[in-house]
Amino acid sequence: MYMMGGMSYEKRMVLDQHISLNIATRFVSRMPKMPQRKWAHAACLCRDEIVVTGGTMDLMLNMGLRSVPLGEPECYSFNIYTNTWRQLPDIPIGKIHPTLVVVSNRFIYQIGGLDDFNFDIYKLDMR
């Protein structure tokens, strides 16, 4: 099991941590840090990569006078065999708390999430 990103309430900061937990042995190990700090992001497994989209790296979410914050458009994947990160094409509109759905072990759809009321679905081809 992999855990990545998140928020430290004590330190009041978004994290770039990446941890692997072996459930059978209960052994926890640190993995290469995420390329960008992420909180309120989505992640899914597609073949041998964990894909991470959306979320934000700022606790204040750049809200200003806005009632709904924007997420980050960057998209990354982590190869579980080589333990390396790579950047994927950005999504058109960053969202916080999106949902990722994998179809045919090739396509990843980003559905939902919070932004400025755009109700779009984005597709990423992992071929």
MOPAC internal coordinates of N, CA, C and O (Angstrom, degrees):
PM7 1SCF
backbone

  N    0.0000 0     0.00 0     0.00 0    0    0    0
  C    1.4346 1     0.00 0     0.00 0    1    0    0
  C    1.5343 1   106.92 1     0.00 0    2    1    0
  O    1.2310 1   121.15 1   -41.38 1    3    2    1
  N    1.3505 1   115.41 1   138.62 1    3    2    1
  C    1.4562 1   120.79 1   178.01 1    5    3    2
  C    1.5191 1   109.79 1  -113.69 1    6    5    3
  O    1.2310 1   120.94 1   -39.77 1    7    6    5
  N    1.3177 1   115.81 1   140.23 1    7    6    5
  C    1.4654 1   121.55 1   173.65 1    9    7    6
  C    1.5208 1   106.64 1  -125.63 1   10    9    7
  O    1.2310 1   120.55 1   -48.32 1   11   10    9
  N    1.3257 1   116.55 1   131.68 1   11   10    9
  C    1.4562 1   119.11 1  -177.48 1   13   11   10
  C    1.5145 1   111.47 1  -142.72 1   14   13   11
  O    1.2310 1   121.94 1   -34.40 1   15   14   13
  N    1.3344 1   113.88 1   145.60 1   15   14   13
  C    1.4568 1   119.93 1   179.19 1   17   15   14
  C    1.5095 1   112.09 1    71.50 1   18   17   15
  O    1.2310 1   121.08 1    24.99 1   19   18   17
  N    1.3116 1   115.53 1  -155.01 1   19   18   17
  C    1.4490 1   121.32 1   178.79 1   21   19   18
  C    1.5133 1   111.93 1   112.46 1   22   21   19
  O    1.2310 1   121.25 1    13.84 1   23   22   21
  N    1.3134 1   115.21 1  -166.16 1   23   22   21
  C    1.4552 1   120.69 1  -177.22 1   25   23   22
  C    1.5150 1   110.06 1  -137.03 1   26   25   23
  O    1.2310 1   121.07 1   -39.24 1   27   26   25
  N    1.3149 1   115.56 1   140.76 1   27   26   25
  C    1.4552 1   121.79 1   172.92 1   29   27   26
  C    1.5274 1   107.00 1  -100.21 1   30   29   27
  O    1.2310 1   120.72 1   -70.01 1   31   30   29
  N    1.3255 1   116.23 1   109.99 1   31   30   29
  C    1.4634 1   119.63 1   179.15 1   33   31   30
  C    1.5243 1   110.69 1   -67.62 1   34   33   31
  O    1.2310 1   120.41 1   144.77 1   35   34   33
  N    1.3420 1   116.82 1   -35.23 1   35   34   33
  C    1.4634 1   120.31 1   179.90 1   37   35   34
  C    1.5264 1   111.72 1   -64.78 1   38   37   35
  O    1.2310 1   120.49 1   135.10 1   39   38   37
  N    1.3349 1   116.66 1   -44.90 1   39   38   37
  C    1.4645 1   120.89 1  -178.58 1   41   39   38
  C    1.5295 1   112.86 1   -88.50 1   42   41   39
  O    1.2310 1   120.79 1   171.37 1   43   42   41
  N    1.3271 1   116.09 1    -8.63 1   43   42   41
  C    1.4652 1   122.48 1  -178.60 1   45   43   42
  C    1.5247 1   111.25 1    53.28 1   46   45   43
  O    1.2310 1   121.53 1  -127.18 1   47   46   45
  N    1.3517 1   114.67 1    52.82 1   47   46   45
  C    1.4503 1   119.40 1   179.58 1   49   47   46
  C    1.5275 1   111.07 1  -148.39 1   50   49   47
  O    1.2310 1   121.14 1   -26.31 1   51   50   49
  N    1.3291 1   115.42 1   153.69 1   51   50   49
  C    1.4523 1   122.26 1   175.89 1   53   51   50
  C    1.5309 1   107.61 1   -83.39 1   54   53   51
  O    1.2310 1   120.53 1   -36.03 1   55   54   53
  N    1.3375 1   116.59 1   143.97 1   55   54   53
  C    1.4643 1   121.89 1  -172.21 1   57   55   54
  C    1.5261 1   112.85 1  -107.20 1   58   57   55
  O    1.2310 1   121.32 1   -25.19 1   59   58   57
  N    1.3313 1   115.08 1   154.81 1   59   58   57
  C    1.4634 1   121.45 1   173.90 1   61   59   58
  C    1.5290 1   110.57 1  -114.62 1   62   61   59
  O    1.2310 1   120.67 1  -160.54 1   63   62   61
  N    1.3192 1   116.32 1    19.46 1   63   62   61
  C    1.4607 1   121.04 1  -177.58 1   65   63   62
  C    1.5246 1   111.29 1   -67.40 1   66   65   63
  O    1.2310 1   121.40 1   -24.75 1   67   66   65
  N    1.3242 1   114.92 1   155.25 1   67   66   65
  C    1.4636 1   121.71 1   177.84 1   69   67   66
  C    1.5266 1   105.64 1  -147.08 1   70   69   67
  O    1.2310 1   120.72 1   -63.72 1   71   70   69
  N    1.3060 1   116.24 1   116.28 1   71   70   69
  C    1.4583 1   121.90 1  -172.90 1   73   71   70
  C    1.5227 1   109.73 1  -125.92 1   74   73   71
  O    1.2310 1   120.72 1   -39.13 1   75   74   73
  N    1.3224 1   116.23 1   140.87 1   75   74   73
  C    1.4539 1   122.38 1   175.16 1   77   75   74
  C    1.5204 1   108.48 1  -110.25 1   78   77   75
  O    1.2310 1   120.60 1   -45.67 1   79   78   77
  N    1.3152 1   116.46 1   134.33 1   79   78   77
  C    1.4600 1   121.96 1   179.06 1   81   79   78
  C    1.5234 1   108.53 1  -122.07 1   82   81   79
  O    1.2310 1   120.67 1   -60.70 1   83   82   81
  N    1.3274 1   116.33 1   119.30 1   83   82   81
  C    1.4519 1   121.66 1   174.40 1   85   83   82
  C    1.5292 1   106.74 1   -87.88 1   86   85   83
  O    1.2310 1   120.56 1   -70.36 1   87   86   85
  N    1.3069 1   116.54 1   109.64 1   87   86   85
  C    1.4627 1   120.89 1  -173.90 1   89   87   86
  C    1.5273 1   111.59 1   -66.00 1   90   89   87
  O    1.2310 1   120.09 1   143.36 1   91   90   89
  N    1.3263 1   117.44 1   -36.64 1   91   90   89
  C    1.4637 1   120.63 1  -178.08 1   93   91   90
  C    1.5263 1   111.67 1   -66.14 1   94   93   91
  O    1.2310 1   120.24 1   136.32 1   95   94   93
  N    1.3430 1   117.15 1   -43.68 1   95   94   93
  C    1.4669 1   120.52 1  -176.54 1   97   95   94
  C    1.5261 1   112.10 1   -98.14 1   98   97   95
  O    1.2310 1   120.23 1   169.08 1   99   98   97
  N    1.3284 1   117.16 1   -10.92 1   99   98   97
  C    1.4664 1   123.25 1  -175.62 1  101   99   98
  C    1.5247 1   111.99 1    60.81 1  102  101   99
  O    1.2310 1   120.77 1  -151.01 1  103  102  101
  N    1.3285 1   116.13 1    28.99 1  103  102  101
  C    1.4605 1   122.04 1   178.85 1  105  103  102
  C    1.5209 1   109.37 1   -91.12 1  106  105  103
  O    1.2310 1   120.72 1   -50.40 1  107  106  105
  N    1.3169 1   116.24 1   129.60 1  107  106  105
  C    1.4643 1   122.24 1   178.87 1  109  107  106
  C    1.5189 1   108.59 1  -108.06 1  110  109  107
  O    1.2310 1   120.32 1   -47.41 1  111  110  109
  N    1.3325 1   116.99 1   132.59 1  111  110  109
  C    1.4615 1   119.83 1   177.35 1  113  111  110
  C    1.5288 1   109.80 1  -134.93 1  114  113  111
  O    1.2310 1   121.50 1   -33.37 1  115  114  113
  N    1.3207 1   114.73 1   146.63 1  115  114  113
  C    1.4623 1   120.90 1   177.46 1  117  115  114
  C    1.5198 1   108.71 1   -81.31 1  118  117  115
  O    1.2310 1   121.10 1   -42.56 1  119  118  117
  N    1.3166 1   115.49 1   137.44 1  119  118  117
  C    1.4614 1   122.59 1   178.89 1  121  119  118
  C    1.5279 1   108.24 1  -109.61 1  122  121  119
  O    1.2310 1   119.89 1    -8.18 1  123  122  121
  N    1.3400 1   117.82 1   171.82 1  123  122  121
  C    1.4631 1   118.93 1   176.76 1  125  123  122
  C    1.5270 1   110.88 1   -56.71 1  126  125  123
  O    1.2310 1   120.77 1   -45.65 1  127  126  125
  N    1.3281 1   116.13 1   134.35 1  127  126  125
  C    1.4631 1   120.52 1  -177.59 1  129  127  126
  C    1.5234 1   111.56 1   -59.50 1  130  129  127
  O    1.2310 1   121.34 1   -24.88 1  131  130  129
  N    1.3150 1   115.04 1   155.12 1  131  130  129
  C    1.4590 1   121.00 1   176.11 1  133  131  130
  C    1.5358 1   108.77 1   -64.66 1  134  133  131
  O    1.2310 1   119.95 1   -30.61 1  135  134  133
  N    1.3370 1   117.70 1   149.39 1  135  134  133
  C    1.4624 1   119.72 1   178.39 1  137  135  134
  C    1.5313 1   112.78 1   -63.54 1  138  137  135
  O    1.2310 1   120.81 1   156.52 1  139  138  137
  N    1.3190 1   116.07 1   -23.48 1  139  138  137
  C    1.4582 1   121.33 1  -178.14 1  141  139  138
  C    1.5234 1   108.18 1  -144.15 1  142  141  139
  O    1.2310 1   120.11 1   -36.95 1  143  142  141
  N    1.3323 1   117.40 1   143.05 1  143  142  141
  C    1.4631 1   120.20 1   175.41 1  145  143  142
  C    1.5325 1   108.39 1   -63.30 1  146  145  143
  O    1.2310 1   120.12 1   -40.34 1  147  146  145
  N    1.3301 1   117.39 1   139.66 1  147  146  145
  C    1.4686 1   121.07 1  -177.40 1  149  147  146
  C    1.5217 1   110.93 1  -140.77 1  150  149  147
  O    1.2310 1   121.64 1   -40.19 1  151  150  149
  N    1.3130 1   114.47 1   139.81 1  151  150  149
  C    1.4669 1   123.98 1   173.14 1  153  151  150
  C    1.5188 1   106.41 1  -145.25 1  154  153  151
  O    1.2310 1   120.02 1   -36.20 1  155  154  153
  N    1.3228 1   117.57 1   143.80 1  155  154  153
  C    1.4688 1   123.94 1  -179.25 1  157  155  154
  C    1.5177 1   110.71 1    64.60 1  158  157  155
  O    1.2310 1   120.58 1  -145.89 1  159  158  157
  N    1.3363 1   116.50 1    34.11 1  159  158  157
  C    1.4562 1   122.79 1  -179.97 1  161  159  158
  C    1.5324 1   110.12 1   -98.81 1  162  161  159
  O    1.2310 1   120.99 1    -1.34 1  163  162  161
  N    1.3252 1   115.71 1   178.66 1  163  162  161
  C    1.4668 1   121.51 1   175.79 1  165  163  162
  C    1.5186 1   108.30 1  -122.92 1  166  165  163
  O    1.2310 1   120.59 1   -29.60 1  167  166  165
  N    1.3264 1   116.48 1   150.40 1  167  166  165
  C    1.4602 1   121.54 1   177.22 1  169  167  166
  C    1.5210 1   109.37 1  -143.39 1  170  169  167
  O    1.2310 1   121.20 1   -31.89 1  171  170  169
  N    1.3395 1   115.31 1   148.11 1  171  170  169
  C    1.4631 1   120.52 1   176.80 1  173  171  170
  C    1.5212 1   108.67 1  -150.62 1  174  173  171
  O    1.2310 1   120.54 1   -19.18 1  175  174  173
  N    1.3220 1   116.57 1   160.82 1  175  174  173
  C    1.4573 1   122.23 1   177.45 1  177  175  174
  C    1.5189 1   108.87 1  -102.85 1  178  177  175
  O    1.2310 1   120.92 1   -55.39 1  179  178  177
  N    1.3366 1   115.85 1   124.61 1  179  178  177
  C    1.4597 1   121.78 1   176.31 1  181  179  178
  C    1.5256 1   107.07 1  -129.53 1  182  181  179
  O    1.2310 1   120.67 1   -69.80 1  183  182  181
  N    1.3114 1   116.32 1   110.20 1  183  182  181
  C    1.4674 1   123.37 1  -173.00 1  185  183  182
  C    1.5232 1   110.19 1    57.45 1  186  185  183
  O    1.2310 1   119.79 1    65.40 1  187  186  185
  N    1.3293 1   118.00 1  -114.60 1  187  186  185
  C    1.4653 1   119.80 1  -177.53 1  189  187  186
  C    1.5220 1   112.48 1  -107.44 1  190  189  187
  O    1.2310 1   120.16 1  -157.55 1  191  190  189
  N    1.3281 1   117.30 1    22.45 1  191  190  189
  C    1.4565 1   121.01 1  -178.94 1  193  191  190
  C    1.5206 1   111.96 1  -130.21 1  194  193  191
  O    1.2310 1   121.25 1   -39.96 1  195  194  193
  N    1.3179 1   115.21 1   140.04 1  195  194  193
  C    1.4578 1   121.40 1   171.20 1  197  195  194
  C    1.5240 1   105.93 1   -96.22 1  198  197  195
  O    1.2310 1   120.76 1   -60.28 1  199  198  197
  N    1.3172 1   116.16 1   119.72 1  199  198  197
  C    1.4647 1   121.48 1  -178.03 1  201  199  198
  C    1.5261 1   108.57 1   -99.53 1  202  201  199
  O    1.2310 1   121.01 1   -46.29 1  203  202  201
  N    1.3336 1   115.68 1   133.71 1  203  202  201
  C    1.4584 1   123.07 1  -178.39 1  205  203  202
  C    1.5262 1   108.67 1  -123.00 1  206  205  203
  O    1.2310 1   120.47 1   -53.79 1  207  206  205
  N    1.3349 1   116.71 1   126.21 1  207  206  205
  C    1.4705 1   120.94 1   177.78 1  209  207  206
  C    1.5288 1   110.00 1  -133.61 1  210  209  207
  O    1.2310 1   122.01 1   -16.10 1  211  210  209
  N    1.3133 1   113.75 1   163.90 1  211  210  209
  C    1.4567 1   121.12 1   173.10 1  213  211  210
  C    1.5082 1   113.21 1    64.19 1  214  213  211
  O    1.2310 1   121.49 1    23.22 1  215  214  213
  N    1.3092 1   114.76 1  -156.78 1  215  214  213
  C    1.4496 1   121.06 1  -177.36 1  217  215  214
  C    1.5174 1   111.28 1    78.89 1  218  217  215
  O    1.2310 1   121.51 1     5.55 1  219  218  217
  N    1.3025 1   114.73 1  -174.45 1  219  218  217
  C    1.4562 1   119.93 1  -179.11 1  221  219  218
  C    1.5177 1   108.99 1  -141.82 1  222  221  219
  O    1.2310 1   120.97 1   -19.38 1  223  222  221
  N    1.3267 1   115.76 1   160.62 1  223  222  221
  C    1.4638 1   119.59 1   176.82 1  225  223  222
  C    1.5090 1   111.00 1  -112.47 1  226  225  223
  O    1.2310 1   120.50 1  -168.56 1  227  226  225
  N    1.3212 1   116.65 1    11.44 1  227  226  225
  C    1.4550 1   122.98 1  -177.44 1  229  227  226
  C    1.5183 1   109.88 1  -125.45 1  230  229  227
  O    1.2310 1   119.76 1   -50.59 1  231  230  229
  N    1.3279 1   118.07 1   129.41 1  231  230  229
  C    1.4627 1   119.92 1   178.50 1  233  231  230
  C    1.5203 1   112.20 1   -66.91 1  234  233  231
  O    1.2310 1   120.20 1   146.19 1  235  234  233
  N    1.3198 1   117.21 1   -33.81 1  235  234  233
  C    1.4647 1   119.69 1  -179.23 1  237  235  234
  C    1.5268 1   111.59 1   -79.51 1  238  237  235
  O    1.2310 1   120.11 1   169.92 1  239  238  237
  N    1.3207 1   117.40 1   -10.08 1  239  238  237
  C    1.4574 1   122.64 1   174.26 1  241  239  238
  C    1.5268 1   113.86 1    59.58 1  242  241  239
  O    1.2310 1   119.84 1  -157.21 1  243  242  241
  N    1.3165 1   117.91 1    22.79 1  243  242  241
  C    1.4643 1   121.78 1   177.50 1  245  243  242
  C    1.5199 1   112.16 1    50.22 1  246  245  243
  O    1.2310 1   119.95 1  -139.46 1  247  246  245
  N    1.3181 1   117.70 1    40.54 1  247  246  245
  C    1.4566 1   120.88 1  -172.25 1  249  247  246
  C    1.5237 1   113.71 1   -75.08 1  250  249  247
  O    1.2310 1   119.11 1   135.51 1  251  250  249
  N    1.3073 1   119.30 1   -44.49 1  251  250  249
  C    1.4577 1   119.39 1  -177.75 1  253  251  250
  C    1.5123 1   110.52 1    52.76 1  254  253  251
  O    1.2310 1   120.07 1    58.84 1  255  254  253
  N    1.3146 1   117.48 1  -121.16 1  255  254  253
  C    1.4628 1   121.96 1   178.96 1  257  255  254
  C    1.5226 1   112.12 1   -93.34 1  258  257  255
  O    1.2310 1   120.20 1  -175.18 1  259  258  257
  N    1.3047 1   117.22 1     4.82 1  259  258  257
  C    1.4651 1   121.17 1  -176.83 1  261  259  258
  C    1.5232 1   110.64 1   -79.79 1  262  261  259
  O    1.2310 1   120.67 1   -29.93 1  263  262  261
  N    1.3083 1   116.32 1   150.07 1  263  262  261
  C    1.4609 1   119.35 1   175.75 1  265  263  262
  C    1.5207 1   111.32 1   -96.09 1  266  265  263
  O    1.2310 1   119.87 1   159.78 1  267  266  265
  N    1.3346 1   117.85 1   -20.22 1  267  266  265
  C    1.4596 1   121.81 1   178.86 1  269  267  266
  C    1.5262 1   108.28 1  -126.88 1  270  269  267
  O    1.2310 1   119.57 1   -57.72 1  271  270  269
  N    1.3288 1   118.42 1   122.28 1  271  270  269
  C    1.4591 1   120.81 1  -177.92 1  273  271  270
  C    1.5231 1   112.53 1   -77.84 1  274  273  271
  O    1.2310 1   121.15 1   -22.31 1  275  274  273
  N    1.3152 1   115.40 1   157.69 1  275  274  273
  C    1.4581 1   121.23 1   173.20 1  277  275  274
  C    1.5178 1   109.64 1   -96.36 1  278  277  275
  O    1.2310 1   120.86 1   -34.63 1  279  278  277
  N    1.2964 1   115.95 1   145.37 1  279  278  277
  C    1.4536 1   120.97 1   173.69 1  281  279  278
  C    1.5219 1   109.88 1   -90.42 1  282  281  279
  O    1.2310 1   121.07 1     4.44 1  283  282  281
  N    1.3189 1   115.56 1  -175.56 1  283  282  281
  C    1.4634 1   122.02 1  -179.88 1  285  283  282
  C    1.5291 1   109.39 1   -91.29 1  286  285  283
  O    1.2310 1   119.33 1   -37.87 1  287  286  285
  N    1.3368 1   118.88 1   142.13 1  287  286  285
  C    1.4648 1   120.81 1  -179.11 1  289  287  286
  C    1.5301 1   114.10 1   -83.94 1  290  289  287
  O    1.2310 1   119.95 1   170.03 1  291  290  289
  N    1.3504 1   117.71 1    -9.97 1  291  290  289
  C    1.4576 1   119.61 1  -176.63 1  293  291  290
  C    1.5265 1   112.03 1   -65.96 1  294  293  291
  O    1.2310 1   121.55 1   -33.57 1  295  294  293
  N    1.3172 1   114.64 1   146.43 1  295  294  293
  C    1.4577 1   122.38 1  -178.81 1  297  295  294
  C    1.5377 1   107.38 1  -133.45 1  298  297  295
  O    1.2310 1   120.43 1   -48.14 1  299  298  297
  N    1.3371 1   116.78 1   131.86 1  299  298  297
  C    1.4664 1   122.17 1  -177.63 1  301  299  298
  C    1.5179 1   110.16 1  -131.12 1  302  301  299
  O    1.2310 1   121.27 1   -19.74 1  303  302  301
  N    1.3347 1   115.17 1   160.26 1  303  302  301
  C    1.4634 1   119.06 1   171.15 1  305  303  302
  C    1.5214 1   109.14 1  -134.25 1  306  305  303
  O    1.2310 1   121.43 1   -30.70 1  307  306  305
  N    1.3273 1   114.87 1   149.30 1  307  306  305
  C    1.4624 1   122.61 1   178.42 1  309  307  306
  C    1.5141 1   108.09 1  -118.37 1  310  309  307
  O    1.2310 1   120.34 1   -60.13 1  311  310  309
  N    1.3375 1   116.96 1   119.87 1  311  310  309
  C    1.4539 1   121.80 1   178.84 1  313  311  310
  C    1.5264 1   108.72 1   -80.65 1  314  313  311
  O    1.2310 1   120.21 1   -59.95 1  315  314  313
  N    1.3225 1   117.20 1   120.05 1  315  314  313
  C    1.4598 1   120.95 1  -174.24 1  317  315  314
  C    1.5266 1   112.69 1   -74.86 1  318  317  315
  O    1.2310 1   119.63 1   166.64 1  319  318  317
  N    1.3475 1   118.30 1   -13.36 1  319  318  317
  C    1.4656 1   120.73 1   178.45 1  321  319  318
  C    1.5230 1   112.57 1   -95.56 1  322  321  319
  O    1.2310 1   120.24 1   143.79 1  323  322  321
  N    1.3341 1   117.14 1   -36.21 1  323  322  321
  C    1.4671 1   119.88 1  -179.30 1  325  323  322
  C    1.5233 1   112.34 1   -97.50 1  326  325  323
  O    1.2310 1   120.20 1   171.46 1  327  326  325
  N    1.3604 1   117.22 1    -8.54 1  327  326  325
  C    1.4716 1   122.47 1  -178.66 1  329  327  326
  C    1.5280 1   112.38 1    56.22 1  330  329  327
  O    1.2310 1   121.10 1  -138.15 1  331  330  329
  N    1.3183 1   115.50 1    41.85 1  331  330  329
  C    1.4610 1   120.48 1  -179.89 1  333  331  330
  C    1.5278 1   110.75 1  -126.31 1  334  333  331
  O    1.2310 1   121.32 1   -31.38 1  335  334  333
  N    1.3252 1   115.08 1   148.62 1  335  334  333
  C    1.4617 1   122.83 1   176.16 1  337  335  334
  C    1.5206 1   109.17 1   -97.57 1  338  337  335
  O    1.2310 1   120.30 1   -29.60 1  339  338  337
  N    1.3222 1   117.04 1   150.40 1  339  338  337
  C    1.4663 1   121.64 1   170.19 1  341  339  338
  C    1.5198 1   108.32 1  -143.50 1  342  341  339
  O    1.2310 1   121.28 1   -28.72 1  343  342  341
  N    1.3270 1   115.16 1   151.28 1  343  342  341
  C    1.4541 1   119.83 1   178.78 1  345  343  342
  C    1.5186 1   109.36 1   -88.72 1  346  345  343
  O    1.2310 1   120.90 1   -44.40 1  347  346  345
  N    1.3225 1   115.89 1   135.60 1  347  346  345
  C    1.4591 1   123.43 1   176.70 1  349  347  346
  C    1.5267 1   108.04 1  -104.05 1  350  349  347
  O    1.2310 1   119.65 1    -8.81 1  351  350  349
  N    1.3304 1   118.27 1   171.19 1  351  350  349
  C    1.4680 1   119.40 1   176.70 1  353  351  350
  C    1.5286 1   111.60 1   -58.21 1  354  353  351
  O    1.2310 1   120.56 1   -38.56 1  355  354  353
  N    1.3219 1   116.53 1   141.44 1  355  354  353
  C    1.4674 1   121.06 1   177.46 1  357  355  354
  C    1.5211 1   110.63 1   -63.40 1  358  357  355
  O    1.2310 1   121.34 1   -28.74 1  359  358  357
  N    1.3286 1   115.05 1   151.26 1  359  358  357
  C    1.4613 1   119.61 1   171.22 1  361  359  358
  C    1.5332 1   107.61 1   -83.58 1  362  361  359
  O    1.2310 1   119.31 1   -28.31 1  363  362  361
  N    1.3240 1   118.92 1   151.69 1  363  362  361
  C    1.4714 1   120.16 1  -175.57 1  365  363  362
  C    1.5253 1   114.86 1   -61.38 1  366  365  363
  O    1.2310 1   119.95 1   140.74 1  367  366  365
  N    1.3289 1   117.70 1   -39.26 1  367  366  365
  C    1.4609 1   121.13 1  -178.95 1  369  367  366
  C    1.5194 1   107.96 1  -132.79 1  370  369  367
  O    1.2310 1   120.94 1   -56.30 1  371  370  369
  N    1.3443 1   115.81 1   123.70 1  371  370  369
  C    1.4584 1   119.43 1   178.59 1  373  371  370
  C    1.5231 1   110.75 1   -71.07 1  374  373  371
  O    1.2310 1   120.99 1   -37.95 1  375  374  373
  N    1.3174 1   115.71 1   142.05 1  375  374  373
  C    1.4648 1   121.11 1   179.80 1  377  375  374
  C    1.5266 1   108.75 1  -132.14 1  378  377  375
  O    1.2310 1   120.87 1   -24.72 1  379  378  377
  N    1.3174 1   115.94 1   155.28 1  379  378  377
  C    1.4550 1   119.43 1   170.21 1  381  379  378
  C    1.5236 1   108.02 1  -107.52 1  382  381  379
  O    1.2310 1   121.20 1   -35.60 1  383  382  381
  N    1.3018 1   115.30 1   144.40 1  383  382  381
  C    1.4718 1   123.78 1  -177.27 1  385  383  382
  C    1.5316 1   113.03 1    57.66 1  386  385  383
  O    1.2310 1   119.30 1  -136.05 1  387  386  385
  N    1.3517 1   118.93 1    43.95 1  387  386  385
  C    1.4722 1   118.47 1   174.95 1  389  387  386
  C    1.5240 1   110.39 1   -75.86 1  390  389  387
  O    1.2310 1   120.70 1    -7.20 1  391  390  389
  N    1.3234 1   116.27 1   172.80 1  391  390  389
  C    1.4579 1   122.92 1   174.81 1  393  391  390
  C    1.5220 1   107.79 1  -119.50 1  394  393  391
  O    1.2310 1   120.38 1   -42.13 1  395  394  393
  N    1.3349 1   116.88 1   137.87 1  395  394  393
  C    1.4622 1   121.76 1   177.11 1  397  395  394
  C    1.5200 1   108.95 1  -111.56 1  398  397  395
  O    1.2310 1   121.05 1   -42.99 1  399  398  397
  N    1.3363 1   115.60 1   137.01 1  399  398  397
  C    1.4600 1   122.08 1   178.98 1  401  399  398
  C    1.5247 1   107.44 1  -127.09 1  402  401  399
  O    1.2310 1   120.36 1   -50.41 1  403  402  401
  N    1.3443 1   116.91 1   129.59 1  403  402  401
  C    1.4635 1   122.01 1   178.54 1  405  403  402
  C    1.5235 1   108.58 1   -98.94 1  406  405  403
  O    1.2310 1   121.01 1   -49.30 1  407  406  405
  N    1.3344 1   115.67 1   130.70 1  407  406  405
  C    1.4666 1   121.49 1   179.51 1  409  407  406
  C    1.5312 1   108.57 1  -123.10 1  410  409  407
  O    1.2310 1   120.50 1   -50.14 1  411  410  409
  N    1.3167 1   116.64 1   129.86 1  411  410  409
  C    1.4695 1   123.89 1   177.91 1  413  411  410
  C    1.5292 1   112.84 1    56.90 1  414  413  411
  O    1.2310 1   120.21 1  -152.76 1  415  414  413
  N    1.3017 1   117.20 1    27.24 1  415  414  413
  C    1.4608 1   122.74 1   179.60 1  417  415  414
  C    1.5315 1   112.14 1    51.16 1  418  417  415
  O    1.2310 1   121.13 1  -148.86 1  419  418  417
  N    1.3377 1   115.45 1    31.14 1  419  418  417
  C    1.4664 1   121.17 1  -179.32 1  421  419  418
  C    1.5194 1   112.71 1  -140.88 1  422  421  419
  O    1.2310 1   120.18 1   134.99 1  423  422  421
  N    1.3146 1   117.26 1   -45.01 1  423  422  421
  C    1.4612 1   121.28 1  -175.13 1  425  423  422
  C    1.5280 1   110.09 1  -101.03 1  426  425  423
  O    1.2310 1   121.13 1   -42.72 1  427  426  425
  N    1.3189 1   115.44 1   137.28 1  427  426  425
  C    1.4583 1   121.02 1   175.11 1  429  427  426
  C    1.5158 1   107.47 1  -117.29 1  430  429  427
  O    1.2310 1   121.09 1   -54.59 1  431  430  429
  N    1.3266 1   115.51 1   125.41 1  431  430  429
  C    1.4603 1   120.98 1   178.44 1  433  431  430
  C    1.5245 1   108.52 1  -107.97 1  434  433  431
  O    1.2310 1   121.15 1   -49.44 1  435  434  433
  N    1.3339 1   115.41 1   130.56 1  435  434  433
  C    1.4556 1   120.37 1   172.82 1  437  435  434
  C    1.5203 1   106.97 1   -98.40 1  438  437  435
  O    1.2310 1   121.32 1   -58.92 1  439  438  437
  N    1.3204 1   115.08 1   121.08 1  439  438  437
  C    1.4623 1   121.39 1  -175.47 1  441  439  438
  C    1.5225 1   108.55 1  -125.80 1  442  441  439
  O    1.2310 1   120.60 1   -40.55 1  443  442  441
  N    1.3127 1   116.46 1   139.45 1  443  442  441
  C    1.4599 1   120.62 1   174.25 1  445  443  442
  C    1.5070 1   113.10 1    70.89 1  446  445  443
  O    1.2310 1   121.61 1    18.79 1  447  446  445
  N    1.2982 1   114.52 1  -161.21 1  447  446  445
  C    1.4528 1   121.52 1  -175.33 1  449  447  446
  C    1.5160 1   109.86 1   100.08 1  450  449  447
  O    1.2310 1   121.14 1    -9.12 1  451  450  449
  N    1.3304 1   115.42 1   170.88 1  451  450  449
  C    1.4621 1   120.84 1  -177.85 1  453  451  450
  C    1.5217 1   110.11 1  -103.53 1  454  453  451
  O    1.2310 1   121.03 1   -45.00 1  455  454  453
  N    1.3164 1   115.64 1   135.00 1  455  454  453
  C    1.4567 1   123.32 1   173.02 1  457  455  454
  C    1.5220 1   106.41 1  -157.98 1  458  457  455
  O    1.2310 1   120.35 1    27.53 1  459  458  457
  N    1.2848 1   116.94 1  -152.47 1  459  458  457
  C    1.4589 1   119.95 1  -179.85 1  461  459  458
  C    1.5304 1   111.71 1   -87.45 1  462  461  459
  O    1.2310 1   120.25 1  -133.19 1  463  462  461
  N    1.3071 1   117.13 1    46.81 1  463  462  461
  C    1.4634 1   123.16 1   174.02 1  465  463  462
  C    1.5178 1   113.42 1    68.67 1  466  465  463
  O    1.2310 1   119.81 1  -144.49 1  467  466  465
  N    1.3286 1   117.96 1    35.51 1  467  466  465
  C    1.4591 1   122.32 1   169.41 1  469  467  466
  C    1.5186 1   106.40 1   -93.63 1  470  469  467
  O    1.2310 1   120.20 1   -53.08 1  471  470  469
  N    1.2970 1   117.22 1   126.92 1  471  470  469
  C    1.4590 1   121.07 1  -176.55 1  473  471  470
  C    1.5218 1   110.67 1  -108.44 1  474  473  471
  O    1.2310 1   120.94 1  -135.37 1  475  474  473
  N    1.3257 1   115.81 1    44.63 1  475  474  473
  C    1.4465 1   121.78 1  -177.09 1  477  475  474
  C    1.5213 1   111.01 1   -88.83 1  478  477  475
  O    1.2310 1   121.23 1   -23.20 1  479  478  477
  N    1.3368 1   115.26 1   156.80 1  479  478  477
  C    1.4483 1   122.88 1   173.01 1  481  479  478
  C    1.5291 1   105.98 1  -116.56 1  482  481  479
  O    1.2310 1   120.69 1   -49.52 1  483  482  481
  N    1.3369 1   116.29 1   130.48 1  483  482  481
  C    1.4602 1   120.67 1  -178.75 1  485  483  482
  C    1.5119 1   109.21 1  -111.36 1  486  485  483
  O    1.2310 1   121.32 1   -37.82 1  487  486  485
  N    1.3559 1   115.08 1   142.18 1  487  486  485
  C    1.4610 1   120.92 1  -178.98 1  489  487  486
  C    1.5183 1   109.88 1  -117.59 1  490  489  487
  O    1.2310 1   120.75 1   -45.49 1  491  490  489
  N    1.3329 1   116.17 1   134.51 1  491  490  489
  C    1.4582 1   122.94 1   176.57 1  493  491  490
  C    1.5267 1   107.55 1  -119.05 1  494  493  491
  O    1.2310 1   120.34 1   -54.78 1  495  494  493
  N    1.3265 1   116.95 1   125.22 1  495  494  493
  C    1.4680 1   122.72 1   178.30 1  497  495  494
  C    1.5270 1   108.27 1   -92.57 1  498  497  495
  O    1.2310 1   119.88 1   -64.56 1  499  498  497
  N    1.3129 1   117.83 1   115.44 1  499  498  497
  C    1.4676 1   122.03 1  -176.18 1  501  499  498
  C    1.5235 1   112.88 1   -90.28 1  502  501  499
  O    1.2310 1   119.96 1  -165.83 1  503  502  501
  N    1.3091 1   117.69 1    14.17 1  503  502  501
  C    1.4706 1   120.18 1   178.76 1  505  503  502
  C    1.4747 1   110.83 1   -68.94 1  506  505  503
  O    1.2310 1   120.10 1   180.00 1  507  506  505

